[in-house]
Amino acid sequence: MDSRPANISPFSRPIPWWRQLRFRATLAMVSLSLLVAGALFVTNYVFGRSELLKQFQERVETIAGTGAVAIQGDLLESIEFQLDYLTDEFQDSRAILEEIRQRNRLSHEEIYILRPVSREDLFETEFVVMTAEEPYIANRYQIREQNRQAYLRALQKGEVTSTGIYESDVGEWISAYSPIKNRLGEIIAVLEVDAQVQRYDRALRDKILIEATVTGLALAIALMAVLFLTRQLTRDIGKLVMAMRRFERGETNVQLQLDSRDEIAAMAETFNGMAYSVGEKLKLLPFVSQFTAHAVEKSRYVENWLEGQEQEAAILITDVRGFTRSAEDMAPDELLRQLNELLALQTEVVLAHGGDVDKFMGDSVLAVFSGGADCLQRAVMCGRELLSRVQQRTNEWPQNWALGAAVNYGRVVVGAVGSQARRDYTVIGNPVNSAAHLCAAARQWELLLPPGLWEQLPMELKNLFPEEVGVRTKHEQNDRPMRSHRRNDVTQTPW
């Protein structure tokens, strides 16, 4: 029951309009509009460059197309080696290129004639004619990958084509290709004209820069106003988030106090109530088994989750030998400390083997292994490790405590046992009862297993139970054969 003092919530009164998130969101939208305006300027720049690209493509295509027509393809067929720069054929072709270059204000590196070296690799080309003072006839040049489509259209289809903007080591470029034909109409070479984009888009950038500067100033002013008005909002949200994170880390007593009186503060008040209520319930969590927790989780989609359901499961029960006698001689706090240490150790081992501790019964542990065909094997391996780990721990203590254990397997009933006021979600059935009787009959440091279950184990686990012993529980007249696994390095202590 909630025992907190009742407080009058300040949120029962209407929140003033200037404190409402809607008002603050409106201001944020104004700022967003300015951001959109800035985005429009950026978009204008992008479209401006797109238009610039189109203009450049048309320009270089025009230069390449008209220039290729002026060049006599027959003259190029005789230009093959570096020394051919002295020939009239080279000089005449070079003169035409030089005139085109000067008329269109191109650099020496922006216009030249190429031809493929072989038909096998059309992208491996060589220079034929150029305007540079030092000719480099027959030097090889590999067509860039991003230019190959335009180049092939000129070489194979005879079209005047251009590329998009591409980057090189010295900037951004656009290239155009135009076929050069001989008098028979055969394409024997390609005229390439390049244009460096940076020289032409400077004016566009200056214009966009001015627009962006004005927009940026307006945006900065708007952002300052929004930041000033939303400072309290974001600070309160941050406090709420930090409180939630502290609660998530296990600080169940966290409470949040905010100075504001808006919706965020109302959320904080609701969080405080939730944290207080959940914190009280979380204090009960160590007393709830994973078995029960899984059942509660299943309740979200299974209506009759409290009703008993049958399932196959392996049962492991352990009991501390000598505990009752030690309880008469030990101080209560020391007795409880050592018992809890043993129970914590056993819980750790059970969880490591995929089991769940259903309940603690004084100095006894009831563990359940389900959820797979190997649950019996996991229970056996868990029991074996429990004997070893508990023995190592109790060897450090003066008390002559020992552990007895038993494993059983079969169909059990899983469900809620008790009344409306108090319930346990647990396992019941003959396999549980039989395991309890066997555990009571087990000797110190002994793990008992029915022979029928021993037969179901793989050979490496069967070898852990080399001995067949006669076991008689207090409810039986005669001994029953059981498979026994015992720690060899123990000294028996009569109780």
Helices and strands as residue ranges (DSSP letters): G 10-12, G 17-19, H 21-70, H 73-76, G 82-86, H 88-103, G 108-110, E 111-116, E 124-130, E 140-142, G 145-147, H 148-157, E 161-162, E 166-168, E 171-181, E 187-196, G 197-199, H 202-248, H 263-282, G 285-287, H 290-298, E 309-321, H 323-329, H 332-352, E 356-361, E 364-369, H 375-394, E 402-418, E 423-428, H 430-441, E 446-449, H 451-454, H 459-462, E 467-471, E 480-486
